Amino acid sequence: MSSPSKALPAWIDVGVIPLINILLAFFVSGIVILIIGEDPIEAVKIIIYGAFGNDYNIGYTLHYTTNFIFTGLAVAVAFHASLFNIGGEGQAYIGGLGVGLLCLALDQYVPFWIILPLAIATSGLFGAAWAYIPAYLQAYRGSHIVITTIMFNFIAFSLMNYILVNVLIEPGQMSPESRDFLASAQMPTMQEAVGWFGIEIQKSPLNLSILLALFSCLFVWLFIWHTRWGYAIRMFGFNENAANYSGINTRRLVVGTMCLSGVLAGFVGINEIMGNHNRVMLDFVAGAGFTGIAVALMGRNHPVGIIIASLLFGTLYQGGAELSFEIPTIQGEMVKAIQGLVILFCGALAYMARPTIERLFTAIVVNNGARKEQTNG
Amino acid sequence: MDDFLLLLLSTLDSTLRVSAPLVLCAMAGIFSERSGIIDISLEGKLLGSAFAAAAVAAVSGSAFVGLGAAIITSILMALLHGFACITHRGNQVVSGLAINILASGLTVTLGGAWFHKGGQTPTLSGDARFSPITLPGADFLSEIPILGSIYVELISGHNLLVYIAFLAVPVTWWVLYKTRFGLRLRAVGENPQAVDTAGISVTFLRYRSVIIAGILCGIAGAYLSTGQNAAFGKEMSAGQGYIALAAMIFGKWKPVPGLLACMLFGFLDAMAVRLQGVAIPGIGEIPVQFMQALPYVLTVILLAGFIGKAIAPKAIGRPYVKER
């Protein structure tokens, strides 16, 4: 990303410009909806109602949000070291495989409170392992992380396909899915969890993984901004040579950062496999890894921004599903198009509006300054 | 022996069919990346132009009008990439990814709204498709043993776009290495400052490169939906743009090695279909997923420097900022 040329006040850089970019993305999305002959305002209403209309819909929205927080954090951590991890999709997929294998192995023997920490560790470990190879190759063999992580996504798809079709498939079943986990390997749903406090809500895929997501946000915030390692990561991202000369082992830093990124992506497995499907199946990540890129770009790689952006994309995913149900002309894929536009405007064209804003800002400030001088003089 | 020859020829024949779009996209990638612009949007351009070709061919009834629409669509997407990466100096990977996701969303959205088939386009027939061309003399030459069958089975009987695809390789080679434009294009990918100092516009050169990439991807897209298949289907590019990207890297950003890499990956794909359920003596049955993953694995191994060294153009991925 090109760096800003002149200093504007922080609230413009962090607040106004991203907002303009998001609005541009939504504006173009609105035009697409107009082109296919539907009413964008109506669509927005349906999306918002579909995402927040009742506790069931909110449950879905927050379930998607949980995924996007994990993958968004994964992309953001790597971004801080100026590494572009496109492999979140594959890392999440393999993370889910790890969770699945653990649950299938242990659910008959041990209770939930033993499985849970092991599952969290396994999902992270598997995700990290899938990020480790591209990271190692980048750090020690000089191959480009973007290309290798793309390749590793495809390798993960083939691997999962093979394992599900040939190994994990439930005997006598046609669809490539493992057997269902027993209750000891199922993450409590939010319905059960709030039920302990006597509150009743409808059952939705929302589960306690969202707490892990929020905890991860806190962890990333502390880690990146309040530890030496985080400082090293940001320094490396800002200036590789400076980091090198200050005595940081940059190779280990690259590998470590990518592994942390993989851990975070792998946690998607907890939310989807342990929390939602309760079995290993194909394609459960469903593009969350790529959405994470949009989330990180929009959230400007900060946990707070990522929570907001994840919520927005959760809303779009859940609301978009309702939208295609209410207005059949609008396909569910519309959400994907919006996601593409957000990545375009918040990522690739992030600084398009900047010169204009800069001119406007200087014009206003200079004019005000001039006026003040006049009144003073 | 004859059976074996026929089997070999039909495998090679499907290799050509499968690798044709890869070859076009790989050449597109070479033009873009040799000028210094990372192009992971090959996939998106392929998908977008496949949709445009099928949609326009279905409405107009002409495959050629469809091809034109595909090329225009793909050029527009390339220009968007250029606008973000060249004019606004945005991150090239992010821009490419945005275009891929946008294409995957928009094609289904527009297709679903226009044709009411859940994102598919109507099935094409007759003039709305590129049909196989029997090369002159095929009947006559089929009498000759071996050479005759090679000519009839392998070389003749493809559609126009396959021939264009394989013609694109020598043309790319010629443009890159034998023309002034090609020299400047390669220079701008290695050292844009030098090109700028010589009084040549880096911006204009790079824009021309991405436009050429757009044209080539457009032809590939039209091949997918109006040549190889008879309609556009959701996600029909199925990662082929990425395979082409892998092939381009595998071919070290050079046209002829790129072609060979595409043929290798195409051959693996053709073999995967044929080997399904067949046990090879001594090895056993090779899982089809292994064959599918092989192009990516090979590219990773190559990139890791274990098979020669793939060195990218020096200025790749870095936006050019003119000094003042």
Interface residues (C-beta under 8 A of the other chain):
Chain A: M1 S2 V32 I35 I36 G37 F84 I86 I133 P134 L137 R141 G142 S143 H144 V146 I147 T148 I150 M151 F152 F154 I155 S158 L159 N161 Y162 V165 N166 F290 I293 A294 L297 T329 I330 Q331 E333 M334 V335 K336 A337 I338 Q339 G340 L341 I343 L344 G347 A348 L349 A350 Y351 M352
Chain B: I38 I40 L80 F83 A84 C85 H88 R89 G90 N91 Q92 V93 V94 S95 L97 A98 I99 N100 I101 L102 A103 S104 G105 L106 T107 V108 T109 L110 G112 A113 W114 H116 G118 G119 K234 G239 Y242 L245 A246 I249 P287 Q289 F290 Q292 A293 Y296 V297 T299 V300 L303 A304 G305 A312 P319 V321
